Amino acid sequence: MRAAALVLGLLLTGTAASAQEQTQTASGAVLRGLDKFSGAVVDIELPAGRTVQFERLNITLTECRYPVGNPSGNAYAGLQITEVGREGAVFSGWMVASSPALNAMEHARYDVWVMRCVTS
């Protein structure tokens, strides 16, 4: 019984390790911004390391990653978002394109999410 549990544990560990996705860094990202009051939607192309203003938000892309060999695959973007006239960050961390609610920006008026990485 103990040996079976050990083997099962090793198999699960191996499965978890193989499930880790190898990623590659992109030169930028495409984000989508929404003004919830007006309903205006805008796509924002942003190079890594740059900041762009969307309405009252300043959005900085620290890094965008995508699966190796699949540039149109799931994007992971590191973002720092601040609001004009407000202290501190509105959002700081990673957003995942396939799961925008996983780590979403909480804001009463604006919504920002990742669409894809830019590779060229």
N, C-alpha and C positions, 0 to 999 in steps of 0.2 A: 504494500500500500504506500509506504513511504517512498519507495523507488519510483512508483507510478506518478506520484505527486511531483517528484523532482524532475522527471522526464517531461511532464506536462508543463512545468514552470519554465524549463529550458526551451521547449517548443514555442511557448507564448512569447518569451523574450526574443527569440530569433524572428518570430513573425513581426513583432513590434519594430525590431531593427530594420527589417527589410521593407516595412511599410513607410519608413522615413523617406521623404521625398528629397531628392537632390535638386537644389535650386541654383539658378544663375542670376547675377545682378544685371539689371536693365539700365538703360541711360535715362529713363524717365517713366512717367505713368500718365494715364488718362483717368481723371476723376470726374464724377458727376455731382453737381451742386444743385440743390433745390431750395428755393425760397418758399416756405410753407404758406406764407400769407398771400403772396401774389400768384403762386403756382408756377413761377418762372423756373425753367430747368436749363442748365448750361453745362456743356462738357468742357473740362479744363485739362489741357495738355501741359504737363509740368516737368521740366528736366530735374533730375536728382540734384539736391543741394540748393535749389532755388525756392523763392517764395513768390506767391501770386496772391492778389487780393480778389476775393469773391464777396461782393456786397460788403458787409462789415467784418468779414473774416479774412485773416492772413493765414494762408496755408503753405507750409513748408514740407517738401518731400525730402526725407532723409535718405530713403532707399526704396527701390522696387525690385522684387524677386519673382521669378517664375520657374516652373519645372524645366529642367535641362531637356533640350530637344523638343520642347513644346512651348514656344513663345506666346501662343494664343491660349495657353492653359491658365490655370488659376494664379492670379496675381496676389502678392502680399506686399503691402506698401506701409512703410514707416512714415508716419505723419505727425507734425506738430501744428496744431491749429490754435490761434489766438483770436480774440475779438477786439476791435478798436474800442478803446475806452473802458476795457475790463482788465483787471489784473489777473495774471496767471493764464495757464493754458485751458482752452475749452476742451481740447483733446490732445493726448500725447500717447502714441503707441502704434501698434500694427493693426491695419484693417485688412480683411481677407475678402477678395472679390466674390468668391462663391458663397460666403456666409457673412453678409454685411451686418447682421444682427449680433454676431458673435462678439464683436468689440466695436460697438457703434458709438458715434458722437451723440451726446445728449444735449440738445439745444432746443429751445422753445420755437425758434423761427427757422433755423437752417438745418439742412441735412447734407452731408457729404459722404460719398462712398466711392470705392475703387472699382473701375471698369476693367482695366488691363494695364500691362506694362508696355512701354515703348522701347523697341530694341534697335531702332536705327536713328 
